[in-house]
């Protein structure tokens, strides 16, 4: 797809106008960054399409239901394509749409070449791709190949015994002499990562639910079949893959017991198998480079300084990965803790330092595995919800990387007011309840308080389209409850409001697209220690800007560091007065987000 077609959405201010505001001498650090960027731009004359993209994640079960069964579906998505086009996104990431028993809401795949019956048919999928293409939107789908469903035909065969045709598609080990599992590996969803199955009672490995047996990537037949699956979807018009827990695909075949330190953060040892990078390079060589396919890996267990091992162009593995260090700033095991803005900024700075001037990443605040951004990092009270949602959008969409917008964040949707365990549908929440409350390890009130803040179900409540019954998501009974605030937070109401979160997202996306230095310019945090202000620069060929965000409910009289003088305000989230050209300080209103040339 040629993204130049999006030029019709350009902001109603000329590039020449911005350039006129850049004539003042730049601070020395900015001149150095701009020179470095010109050198990089010369080496990379053509920016890949996925760097220019703004990607919108659809969780199909909760997006739009077309047939009244309470479950979102592909035809529901088709009916909302004009909405996506008007928002300005040009890539959609579709969470798993494959045939599945839904133990883990589609991340347990029973048939990789079949559409989940609840979502529709392959014909519906093809119509959806065609409709997206007609609107200049590419489609990226989930690649879930660390594990399958235990109802996949491969596993149904494998559990028949050691001589079964597909036995070596999975990881089997005999029990220890006392009948216990082969080692002490733990599942992300609680309990042991080993379960017994089959006629001889061997254990199979499952890093997630027991219904999600891990595939044996050391078997070349497994890899060949996975590559064929990828080609199947790419040949149907898919533009790339978001790769679920992709660092976990390689295992140490010896399966030694984990140390107490490793058990405290099992993602780290699981993500460091001996052949992960070998297999990703093979995947790139056999499939990805032949299609110009976009790839983004879920970087579970990967530290910032390891990012180049996955994303360096010279290594030919992936384009970018999702890091969770910043999004998990408030996590302490299964509990939450207090955090500060300087701590949060430092996590982003470590990532960008590790990436270097040519590195690239995925920027996001919410996805189907995280709580709502405005409830997590902003202020979801009625007074500050809209402003803080816009401020967070400014931060995320204007950092260096490809931005991902999760469905409903463009409306400022909030966490659901959960109060009881029977309101949850997510297997990880239910397993936490079992492991902590039903065993007596933790009080029910403590676990409910944590889940209300952190549960994945916060992001999985239905999309709030309008103020009618069930928020316009369905004419039936939703599979999970609709947030009761849908009458005041919905797309129909915000589409008609020039000051809404939705309207601001549209402006922000247009602004990013119209100014190339906001896409591939350098990033620098210019005031990492400030307790309330996040200030960073984007400097590149054709311009430079400073992003100023007040993460507090009080005004901040802010002096610009490092000799910066503000010139022209490019965009603002609706609060705070613009300063005169040449200003060295600005009073930032509560939750103000402003972007200036300098």
Secondary structure in CASP SS format (residue, H / E / C, confidence):
PFRMAT SS
TARGET T0000
AUTHOR 0000-0000-0000
METHOD secondary structure of the structure
MODEL  1
X C 1.00
X C 1.00
X H 1.00
X H 1.00
X H 1.00
X H 1.00
X H 1.00
X H 1.00
X H 1.00
X C 1.00
X C 1.00
X C 1.00
X C 1.00
X C 1.00
X H 1.00
X H 1.00
X H 1.00
X H 1.00
X H 1.00
X H 1.00
X C 1.00
X C 1.00
X C 1.00
X C 1.00
X C 1.00
X C 1.00
X C 1.00
X H 1.00
X H 1.00
X H 1.00
X H 1.00
X H 1.00
X H 1.00
X H 1.00
X H 1.00
X H 1.00
X H 1.00
X H 1.00
X H 1.00
X H 1.00
X H 1.00
X H 1.00
X H 1.00
X C 1.00
X C 1.00
X C 1.00
X C 1.00
X C 1.00
X H 1.00
X H 1.00
X H 1.00
X H 1.00
X C 1.00
X E 1.00
X E 1.00
X E 1.00
X E 1.00
X E 1.00
X C 1.00
X H 1.00
X H 1.00
X H 1.00
X C 1.00
X C 1.00
X C 1.00
X C 1.00
X C 1.00
X C 1.00
X C 1.00
X C 1.00
X C 1.00
X C 1.00
X C 1.00
X H 1.00
X H 1.00
X H 1.00
X H 1.00
X H 1.00
X C 1.00
X C 1.00
X H 1.00
X H 1.00
X H 1.00
X H 1.00
X H 1.00
X H 1.00
X H 1.00
X C 1.00
X C 1.00
X C 1.00
X E 1.00
X E 1.00
X E 1.00
X E 1.00
X C 1.00
X C 1.00
X C 1.00
X E 1.00
X E 1.00
X E 1.00
X C 1.00
X C 1.00
X C 1.00
X C 1.00
X C 1.00
X C 1.00
X C 1.00
X C 1.00
X E 1.00
X E 1.00
X E 1.00
X E 1.00
X E 1.00
X E 1.00
X E 1.00
X C 1.00
X C 1.00
X C 1.00
X C 1.00
X C 1.00
X C 1.00
X H 1.00
X H 1.00
X H 1.00
X H 1.00
X H 1.00
X H 1.00
X H 1.00
X H 1.00
X H 1.00
X H 1.00
X H 1.00
X H 1.00
X H 1.00
X C 1.00
X C 1.00
X C 1.00
X E 1.00
X E 1.00
X E 1.00
X E 1.00
X E 1.00
X E 1.00
X C 1.00
X C 1.00
X C 1.00
X E 1.00
X C 1.00
X C 1.00
X C 1.00
X C 1.00
X C 1.00
X H 1.00
X H 1.00
X H 1.00
X H 1.00
X H 1.00
X H 1.00
X C 1.00
X C 1.00
X C 1.00
X C 1.00
X C 1.00
X C 1.00
X C 1.00
X C 1.00
X H 1.00
X H 1.00
X H 1.00
X E 1.00
X C 1.00
X E 1.00
X E 1.00
X C 1.00
X C 1.00
X C 1.00
X C 1.00
X C 1.00
X C 1.00
X C 1.00
X C 1.00
X C 1.00
X C 1.00
X C 1.00
X C 1.00
X E 1.00
X C 1.00
X C 1.00
X C 1.00
X C 1.00
X C 1.00
X E 1.00
X C 1.00
X E 1.00
X E 1.00
X E 1.00
X C 1.00
X C 1.00
X C 1.00
X C 1.00
X C 1.00
X C 1.00
X E 1.00
X E 1.00
X E 1.00
X C 1.00
X C 1.00
X C 1.00
X C 1.00
X C 1.00
X C 1.00
X C 1.00
X C 1.00
X E 1.00
X E 1.00
X C 1.00
X C 1.00
X C 1.00
X C 1.00
X H 1.00
X H 1.00
X H 1.00
X H 1.00
X H 1.00
X H 1.00
X H 1.00
X H 1.00
X H 1.00
X H 1.00
X H 1.00
X H 1.00
X H 1.00
X H 1.00
X H 1.00
X C 1.00
X C 1.00
X C 1.00
X C 1.00
X C 1.00
X E 1.00
X E 1.00
X E 1.00
X E 1.00
X C 1.00
X C 1.00
X H 1.00
X H 1.00
X H 1.00
X C 1.00
X C 1.00
X C 1.00
X C 1.00
X C 1.00
X C 1.00
X C 1.00
X C 1.00
X C 1.00
X C 1.00
X C 1.00
X H 1.00
X H 1.00
X H 1.00
X H 1.00
X H 1.00
X C 1.00
X H 1.00
X H 1.00
X H 1.00
X H 1.00
X H 1.00
X C 1.00
X C 1.00
X C 1.00
X C 1.00
X C 1.00
X H 1.00
X H 1.00
X H 1.00
X H 1.00
X H 1.00
X H 1.00
X H 1.00
X H 1.00
X H 1.00
X H 1.00
X H 1.00
X C 1.00
X H 1.00
X H 1.00
X H 1.00
X C 1.00
X C 1.00
X C 1.00
X E 1.00
X E 1.00
X E 1.00
X E 1.00
X E 1.00
X C 1.00
X C 1.00
X C 1.00
X C 1.00
X C 1.00
X H 1.00
X H 1.00
X H 1.00
X H 1.00
X H 1.00
X H 1.00
X H 1.00
X H 1.00
X C 1.00
X H 1.00
X H 1.00
X H 1.00
X C 1.00
X C 1.00
X C 1.00
X C 1.00
X E 1.00
X E 1.00
X E 1.00
X C 1.00
X C 1.00
X C 1.00
X C 1.00
X C 1.00
X C 1.00
X C 1.00
X C 1.00
X E 1.00
X E 1.00
X C 1.00
X C 1.00
X E 1.00
X E 1.00
X C 1.00
X C 1.00
X C 1.00
X C 1.00
X H 1.00
X H 1.00
X H 1.00
X H 1.00
X H 1.00
X H 1.00
X H 1.00
X H 1.00
X H 1.00
X H 1.00
X H 1.00
X H 1.00
X H 1.00
X H 1.00
X H 1.00
X C 1.00
X C 1.00
X C 1.00
X C 1.00
X C 1.00
X C 1.00
X E 1.00
X E 1.00
X C 1.00
X C 1.00
X C 1.00
X C 1.00
X C 1.00
X C 1.00
X C 1.00
X C 1.00
X C 1.00
X H 1.00
X H 1.00
X H 1.00
X H 1.00
X C 1.00
X C 1.00
X C 1.00
X C 1.00
X C 1.00
X C 1.00
X C 1.00
X C 1.00
X H 1.00
X H 1.00
X H 1.00
X H 1.00
X H 1.00
X H 1.00
X H 1.00
X H 1.00
X H 1.00
X H 1.00
X H 1.00
X H 1.00
X H 1.00
X C 1.00
X C 1.00
X C 1.00
X C 1.00
X E 1.00
X E 1.00
X E 1.00
X E 1.00
X E 1.00
X C 1.00
X C 1.00
X H 1.00
X H 1.00
X H 1.00
X C 1.00
X C 1.00
X C 1.00
X C 1.00
X C 1.00
X C 1.00
X C 1.00
X C 1.00
X C 1.00
X H 1.00
X H 1.00
X H 1.00
X C 1.00
X C 1.00
X C 1.00
X H 1.00
X H 1.00
X H 1.00
X H 1.00
X H 1.00
X H 1.00
X H 1.00
X H 1.00
X H 1.00
X H 1.00
X C 1.00
X C 1.00
X C 1.00
X C 1.00
X C 1.00
X C 1.00
X C 1.00
X H 1.00
X H 1.00
X H 1.00
X H 1.00
X H 1.00
X H 1.00
X H 1.00
X H 1.00
X H 1.00
X H 1.00
X H 1.00
X C 1.00
X H 1.00
X H 1.00
X H 1.00
X H 1.00
X C 1.00
X C 1.00
X C 1.00
X C 1.00
X C 1.00
X C 1.00
X C 1.00
X C 1.00
X C 1.00
X H 1.00
X H 1.00
X H 1.00
X H 1.00
X C 1.00
X C 1.00
X C 1.00
X C 1.00
X C 1.00
X C 1.00
X C 1.00
X C 1.00
X C 1.00
X C 1.00
X C 1.00
X H 1.00
X H 1.00
X H 1.00
X H 1.00
X C 1.00
X C 1.00
X C 1.00
X H 1.00
X H 1.00
X H 1.00
X H 1.00
X H 1.00
X C 1.00
X C 1.00
X C 1.00
X C 1.00
X C 1.00
X H 1.00
X H 1.00
X H 1.00
X H 1.00
X H 1.00
X H 1.00
X H 1.00
X H 1.00
X H 1.00
X H 1.00
X H 1.00
X H 1.00
X H 1.00
X H 1.00
X C 1.00
X C 1.00
X H 1.00
X H 1.00
X H 1.00
X H 1.00
X C 1.00
X E 1.00
X E 1.00
X E 1.00
X E 1.00
X C 1.00
X C 1.00
X C 1.00
X C 1.00
X C 1.00
X C 1.00
X C 1.00
X E 1.00
X E 1.00
X E 1.00
X E 1.00
X E 1.00
X E 1.00
X E 1.00
X E 1.00
X C 1.00
X C 1.00
X E 1.00
X E 1.00
X E 1.00
X E 1.00
X E 1.00
X E 1.00
X E 1.00
X E 1.00
X C 1.00
X C 1.00
X C 1.00
X C 1.00
X C 1.00
X E 1.00
X E 1.00
X E 1.00
X E 1.00
X C 1.00
X C 1.00
X C 1.00
X C 1.00
X C 1.00
X C 1.00
X E 1.00
X C 1.00
X C 1.00
X E 1.00
X E 1.00
X E 1.00
X E 1.00
X C 1.00
X C 1.00
X C 1.00
X C 1.00
X C 1.00
X C 1.00
X C 1.00
X C 1.00
X C 1.00
X C 1.00
X E 1.00
X C 1.00
X E 1.00
X E 1.00
X E 1.00
X E 1.00
X C 1.00
X C 1.00
X C 1.00
X C 1.00
X E 1.00
X E 1.00
X E 1.00
X E 1.00
X E 1.00
X C 1.00
END
